[in-house]
Amino acid sequence: MVAAVLGILVHNVVSRQIVGEVRKEADADLDHALGHYEYGTTHGDVNVALDPPDLPERLRQLVARGRTGSMVGEHAGKPVMWAAGPADDKALAVWIPYEGTRARLRDIDTAILASSALAAGVVALAGLFLANRISRRLTATAAVARRISAGDLDARVDFPADGADGAEEADADGRRTPGSRDEVQDVAQALDSMAGALQERLEAEKRFTADVAHELRTPLTGSLAAAALLPEGRPKEMINDRLRAMHLLTEDLLEISRLDSGVEHADLARVELGRAVERAVAGTRVAASVQVVRDAVVLTDRRRLDRILTNLLANADRHGRPPVEVTVEGPVVVVRDHGPGYPPELIEQGPQRFRTGDPGRGRGHGLGLTIVAGQAAVLEISLGFANAPDGGAVTTLRLPVGRLPEADPPAGGDTP
């Protein structure tokens, strides 16, 4: 746009100057011809005539009002510059060939157009280079932000500093100096600082949780042993129930701490999924039906898979409503109840420890689903949470498939 505006301005200035020179020459010839006409002498130039038929009508009307003027027109089919003035109630006119002037203007316009196109191309390439550089850096920053939001707190942008030492510099008025960083780098540095602070805070919370659980484990174990010595009765049952609940909570916290620390490793084996699910469901106290639509051999850790299914069934029994259904179709296991369903924030963000959802809906998700998510990550199981259209929470497990060698029978059932 700048090149176009400058090109138009240059064209107008140059055109006005060139046309003005031709017009001045035509006016000089007209003054000379009027002088000769006034003295009755011959002008001696063939480009002079009284009332020529090709004289433009606008110029003829101007002369009729006793004035002189000039304009571009045609004579004998060729472009000329006309100049005319009154002479005894007639129009004395002179003309100068204008074809060369038009060709000169076309050459100038071509040069202006080429210069404008060249300037626009250079500016566009420079703009594309700068915009692409900024876009790549913003894209990298956005990708790191998405990784951090997905749980990868080790992700950093780490853009190299533009200056020699990478230090932020500013003058007394707060303006940036040539060696200071740009705004994109400021955003990246702020994102890195936020990720670092968030990681430190979460690590501190994990350590605190692990320390508290570890410190509680010993006194709780002693309390359970001491409670066993109490006389039989309702008080003993109530104390044992509360102590067992606290003991299970402590064990869950320790398990979550181990999962958070990344020290857990799966003992993988090839397992017949249908039989493994049936055994896991049978080992719980939940009244759930199992339907094996299509069995499959999967590569998993059966102990950890049992832990996942046990927590899902316990969560469905505690917060949902019967019937609780477990379906196996290939390497996919679906656990569904017919209760109020999962809260929207769990479906969007996944399980969060100690979050109990909306009390008014009667649906919670505390440490149980957090352990499910952690164990699923160890086993590389794709985990999905949703609500059924007709009501009820739906949890989907997609397990990695393992091929069964002939000499290696699958786990999950009795070998014939």
Secondary structure, 3 states (H helix, E strand, C coil): CHHHHHHHHHHHHHHHHHHHHHHHHHHHHHHHHHHHHHHCCCCCCCCEEECCCCCCHHHHHHHHCCCCEEEEEEECCEEEEEEEEEECCEEEEEEEECHHHHHHHHHHHHHHHHHHHHHHHHHHHHHHHHHHHHHHHHHHHHHHHHHHHCCCCCCCCCCCCCCCCCCCCECCCCCECCCCCCHHHHHHHHHHHHHHHHHHHHHHHHHHHHHHHHHHHHHHHHHHHHHCCCCCCHHHHHHHHHHHHHHHHHHHHHHHHHHHHCCCCCCCEEEEHHHHHHHHHHCCCCCEEEEEEECCEEEECHHHHHHHHHHHHHHHHHHCCCCEEEEEECCEEEEECCCCCCCHHHHHHCCCCCCCCCHHHCCCCCHHHHHHHHHHHHCCCEEEEEECCCCCEEEEEECCECCCCCCCCCECCCCC
